Amino acid sequence: MNAFTFSVPQNIIAGKGCLTKLPELVKKLGADHAFIISGPHLNRMGLVDTCRRLLQESHIQSDAFTETEGNPSVETVDKAAEAFQRSGAQCMIALGGGSPMDVAKAAGILVKYGGSITEYEGGGKVPGKIVPLIAVPTTAGTGSEVTAFSVITDCSRNYKLTVFSYELIPEYALLDPELLVSVPSNVAAACGVDAMVHAIEAYISTAASPFSDAMAEKALELIGGNIRRYVANRKDEEAAAAMLSGSMFAGIAFSWARLGNVHAMSHPVSAMYHVPHGVANAILLPVVMEYNALADRGRYRKIYSYITGKNVKKEEFEPQMLAEALRELNRELGIPESLRKAGVGEDRIEAMAADAMKSGNILVNPRSTEQKDVEMLYRKTL
């Protein structure tokens, strides 16, 4: 067993209706003025106003920035940071999926330390604590409410940069399944598979530990047992709650064990072709798992059991069975069968592979990988 360290440095509140605890958490941060970062869809739905009303009822002032987009850009981070500074707020609330949380984390760095988010790319470059942050996920997928990462698109390079620091982990996470009921089925499917990929890649990572394994296995149990029900009916609160918890456990797992080739390869796909992150992950997963099968240490059979609910004897299991089960799950959830069907062409394979090789996730993938291997994997998914 490799030496390992871990900590769980935040407070997580989960349960139906727990959004009402938001004012209490703001006060625990010593703030009387909060700044909400969200997106236009949740703003139109009235969820941003709901949060502001809850705060107002507790005599907490609030402002909001609702311009975050899918695959948020460096420019959006700059705008959010400037708006926060103008507001005079003392803490941030990230409301939504991974995009608002990525923007909030990145803006929280700039408010405290200045510069451009591009200057903080990689690990170990955030000097200390950022603006206090409360994360309220409205999708079950990214796990950003418990992760040490912020992923931002640099449009000038068609490149997704990653900032990694445990200082980015939000102070509080509020997991309220009632916030998931209005998620469209295609978004629920993409986000759900994204969470599953987090758990799988953390579980087979060369940086995995008993702690991350425990988080990943529980995530796979919850997600594998509930993703079909949740996509079929987002008003199924039991399934929604399980997916939220599963996504959270997967987020903790990969914060300590990192990810692998799937995420390294999906970021260039999203940056260059604007394919939703979860969709890119779902399409890439079966092919990458086939590639990694050579390095399997018996975990493929466990993953297969969580995803399918079937217990197969060791002597009867073959790694290809997992890849086929993942393809079948994609079909059930309505995920496109190939990157080509998602709008990706062959013209940028070499450029995408070069970008993928810059990811630290390549280094902890269970099977050693060179650029030619990544190019081959991209071609297999077209």
C-alpha positions, -999 to +999 in steps of 0.1 A: +000+000+000+013+035-009+016+061+018-013+085+018-028+115+035-063+130+035-085+155+053-122+164+051-119+202+056-155+213+051-190+210+063-216+192+042-254+196+048-276+172+029-314+167+029-347+178+015-353+215+021-318+222+035-315+253+012-333+271+040-301+269+061-283+292+036-287+324+058-274+305+088-243+295+070-237+330+057-238+342+093-214+315+104-189+329+079-192+363+097-209+379+067-240+401+064-236+406+026-234+377+002-227+375-035-244+348-056-228+335-087-251+315-110-263+312-146-290+327-167-312+296-167-314+294-129-320+331-128-350+328-152-363+300-131-364+322-101-340+302-080-316+331-076-344+352-063-354+324-040-319+325-024-319+363-022-353+362-005-341+337+021-311+359+028-333+391+030-356+375+055-326+370+077-314+406+072-286+396+049-279+418+019-271+402-014-260+408-050-259+384-079-238+377-110-258+354-134-237+354-165-219+321-162-220+299-192-212+263-200-174+259-202-169+293-184-142+316-199-114+336-185-134+368-194-164+356-173-141+350-143-128+386-147-163+400-148-175+380-118-145+392-097-150+428-107-187+426-098-179+410-065-155+438-056-180+465-066-207+449-044-189+451-011-199+415-002-179+394+022-187+359+009-198+340-023-226+316-029-221+294-060-255+282-072-258+258-100-237+231-117-199+230-122-197+262-142-209+287-114-187+268-089-156+270-112-162+307-117-168+314-080-135+295-071-115+313-098-131+347-090-124+341-053-087+338-061-086+370-081-104+390-055-078+380-029-046+379-049-053+398-082-039+391-117-054+367-143-067+332-136-042+320-162-014+329-138-027+302-114-029+273-138-016+240-124-010+232-087+005+250-058+000+286-072-028+298-049-011+316-020-037+309+006-074+311+015-098+326-011-130+344-005-153+323+017-175+302-005-208+282+000-216+258-028-252+249-037-253+223-065-284+221-087-271+191-107-258+158-096-226+155-116-196+177-111-189+173-074-174+208-076-190+216-042-163+194-026-134+195-050-101+214-051-103+222-088-115+250-110-116+244-148-117+276-170-117+279-207-090+302-222-107+311-255-075+326-269-060+291-269-091+270-273-078+254-241-093+244-207-069+253-179-071+237-145-063+254-112-057+229-084-055+239-047-071+226-016-077+263-007-105+261-034-127+237-015-159+255-004-164+261+033-199+247+031-219+225+007-257+224+007-271+193-010-309+198-014-325+172-037-355+195-043-332+217-064-327+189-090-364+184-100-363+207-130-331+194-146-338+183-182-333+146-188-303+151-212-285+173-186-293+148-159-278+120-180-246+139-189-241+151-154-248+117-139-223+099-161-198+127-153-201+118-116-197+081-124-166+088-144-152+108-115-157+077-092-143+052-118-112+072-126-104+079-090-109+042-082-085+029-108-060+058-105-024+050-095-028+077-068-058+059-052-057+052-014-080+034+010-096+067+018-103+076-019-114+040-026-140+042+002-154+074-013-153+060-049-170+027-040-198+044-022-202+068-051-204+040-076-230+021-054-252+052-052-248+063-088-250+029-104-281+020-084-299+053-091-288+070-123-315+053-145-343+061-121-331+097-118-329+103-155-363+087-160-379+109-134-361+138-118-390+142-094-380+109-078-365+125-047-350+093-033-330+088-066-321+125-067-308+125-032-287+094-039-273+110-070-264+142-051-246+122-024-229+099-050-216+129-069-203+144-037-185+112-026-170+110-061-158+146-059-140+138-026-125+107-041-110+125-071-098+155-051-074+131-035-068+104-061-071+126-093-086+113-125-072+098-157-073+097-195-110+103-199-108+137-183-075+146-199-091+138-233-125+153-227-113+189-218-099+195-253-131+181-269-152+206-249-127+235-255-124+230-293-159+217-302-181+229-273-193+194-265-208+193-230-182+180-206-204+151-193-212+140-229-176+140-239-167+119-208-195+094-214-184+088-250-148+085-242-152+062-211-158+028-228-129+032-252-105+044-225-116+015-202-108-010-229-074+006-232-068+005-195-080-031-191-044-043-195-036-027-161-067-039-143-061-052-108-095-068-103-114-035-099-132-038-133-154-066-119-164-045-089-172-015-111-193-038-134-213-050-104-221-015-092-231-003-127-252-034-137-263-048-103-250-082-115-225-103-095-203-122-118-178-148-106-142-139-110-135-168-134-164-157-156-156-120-158-138-104-187-128-067-188-146-062-221-179-069-203-175-036-184-169-016-216-200-031-232-220-024-200-209+013-202-219+015-238-253+000-230-258+025-202-250+054-226-276+040-250-302+038-222-295+074-212-296+088-247-259+097-249-245+100-285-226+069-296-196+087-309-177+119-308-185+124-345-222+123-337-215+150-310-200+172-337-163+163-334-142+158-366-107+144-374-092+177-382-080+185-346-071+151-333-034+159-330-040+193-314-065+177-289-040+150-281-012+175-275-035+194-251-046+162-233-009+153-227-005+185-207-030+173-181-017+159-149-044+133-150-024+114-177+003+108-151-021+088-128-039+069-154-034+032-147-019+024-181+011+045-193+000+068-221+019+086-249+004+111-274+002+085-301-020+065-277-043+094-271-046+100-309-055+064-313-082+066-286-097+097-302-100+080-335-117+050-319-144+072-305-152+089-338 
